[in-house]
């Protein structure tokens, strides 16, 4: 897992060609006019979802991780906590969903990071994450989630 601000991305450049392409895309695009849906960059190899939702209490959220894709969460608007934990420290709640590439997991929230506009979080398959947790009060979040095929 990597958490930082977009201005510092060059510190991580070169670790993965598709991740570099995703960040080049983030830096070159204006996402203000995009509606919430999936957008292809390189077919199934690299695409992103524009998401909008209201943050909420931990009890209303869920743990997930992936096998085939790395997630890049990039905040356009709002502030949220994202919980995280290592896969081996969690319990599988639902078996792996091959079609949609996710595990649903169970476990306690011990660690979380605060993301706000311009911040990003890269989640690898071993990084179980819980998004959409409210910081102080419920608020709207608008974000991109890039899916980078491994």
C-alpha positions in Angstrom: 0.0 0.0 0.0 1.2 3.5 -0.8 -0.5 6.7 0.4 0.6 10.1 -0.7 -0.4 13.3 -2.5 -0.4 13.5 -6.3 2.4 16.1 -6.2 4.7 13.4 -4.8 4.0 10.7 -7.4 7.4 11.0 -9.0 8.9 9.4 -5.9 7.2 6.1 -6.9 7.5 6.3 -10.7 8.9 3.3 -12.4 7.5 0.6 -10.1 4.8 -0.4 -12.7 4.3 0.8 -16.3 0.5 0.7 -16.0 0.5 2.6 -12.7 2.7 5.2 -14.3 0.2 5.5 -17.2 -2.6 5.9 -14.7 -0.9 8.8 -13.0 0.1 10.4 -16.3 -3.6 10.2 -17.1 -4.6 11.7 -13.8 -2.2 14.6 -14.3 -3.3 15.3 -17.9 -7.1 15.1 -17.6 -9.8 17.3 -16.3 -12.4 15.0 -14.6 -14.9 17.7 -13.7 -17.3 16.8 -16.5 -17.1 13.0 -16.2 -20.2 11.3 -14.9 -20.0 8.3 -12.6 -19.3 5.2 -14.7 -16.4 3.1 -16.0 -13.9 4.6 -18.5 -11.4 2.6 -20.5 -7.8 3.7 -20.9 -6.3 0.4 -22.2 -9.2 -2.0 -22.3 -9.2 -4.5 -19.4 -5.5 -3.8 -18.7 -6.2 -0.3 -17.4 -9.5 1.5 -16.7 -11.1 3.7 -14.1 -14.4 4.3 -12.4 -15.7 7.7 -11.4 -17.5 7.2 -8.1 -19.6 9.5 -6.0 -21.0 8.6 -2.6 -21.7 9.8 0.9 -19.3 8.8 3.6 -20.8 6.9 6.6 -20.1 5.0 9.8 -17.7 1.9 9.8 -20.7 -0.4 10.5 -22.2 0.5 7.1 -19.0 -0.3 5.1 -17.3 -3.5 4.1 -13.8 -4.9 3.6 -12.6 -6.0 0.2 -9.4 -7.0 -1.7 -8.6 -8.1 -5.2 -6.6 -10.7 -7.1 -6.3 -9.5 -10.7 -6.1 -5.8 -10.2 -4.2 -3.1 -8.2 -6.6 -0.3 -7.1 -5.5 3.4 -7.2 -7.9 5.6 -5.3 -7.6 9.2 -6.2 -9.7 11.9 -4.4 -11.2 14.6 -6.5 -13.6 16.1 -3.9 -14.4 15.5 -0.2 -12.6 13.7 2.6 -12.8 10.1 3.7 -11.0 7.6 5.9 -9.9 4.3 4.2 -9.3 1.4 6.5 -6.6 -1.1 5.6 -5.3 -4.4 6.8 -3.1 -7.2 5.5 -5.1 -10.1 3.9 -3.7 -12.8 6.2 -5.1 -10.9 9.2 -8.6 -11.1 7.9 -11.3 -13.8 7.6 -12.9 -14.5 4.2 -16.6 -13.6 4.4 -17.5 -14.6 0.9 -15.4 -16.7 -1.5 -13.5 -14.9 -4.3 -15.8 -13.5 -7.0 -13.9 -14.3 -10.2 -16.1 -12.2 -12.5 -15.9 -9.0 -10.5 -12.4 -9.6 -8.9 -13.1 -9.2 -5.2 -13.0 -11.0 -1.9 -15.3 -9.8 0.8 -13.6 -10.1 4.2 -14.3 -9.6 7.9 -12.1 -8.2 10.6 -11.6 -5.3 12.9 -10.6 -1.8 11.9 -7.2 -1.1 13.5 -5.7 1.2 10.9 -7.0 3.9 8.6 -5.7 6.8 6.5 -7.4 10.1 5.8 -7.6 11.0 2.1 -8.7 14.4 0.8 -8.6 16.2 -2.5 -5.4 15.3 -4.4 -4.4 12.4 -2.2 -4.1 8.8 -3.6 -3.9 5.3 -2.2 -2.5 2.4 -4.1 -3.9 -1.0 -2.9 -2.2 -4.2 -4.0 -3.9 -7.6 -3.7 -2.6 -8.2 -0.1 -4.0 -4.8 1.0 -7.5 -5.3 2.3 -9.4 -1.9 2.3 -12.6 -0.3 3.5 -13.5 2.9 1.8 -16.1 5.6 2.5 -15.7 6.0 6.2 -16.7 9.4 7.4 -14.1 11.7 9.0 -16.1 14.1 11.1 -19.5 14.1 9.5 -21.1 12.5 6.5 -20.0 14.2 3.3 -20.0 13.6 -0.5 -16.9 12.1 -1.9 -16.0 12.2 -5.6 -13.1 10.0 -6.6 -11.4 7.9 -9.3 -10.6 4.3 -8.8 -8.2 3.1 -11.4 -8.0 -0.7 -12.0 -4.5 -1.8 -13.0 -4.2 -5.4 -14.2 -1.4 -7.3 -12.7 
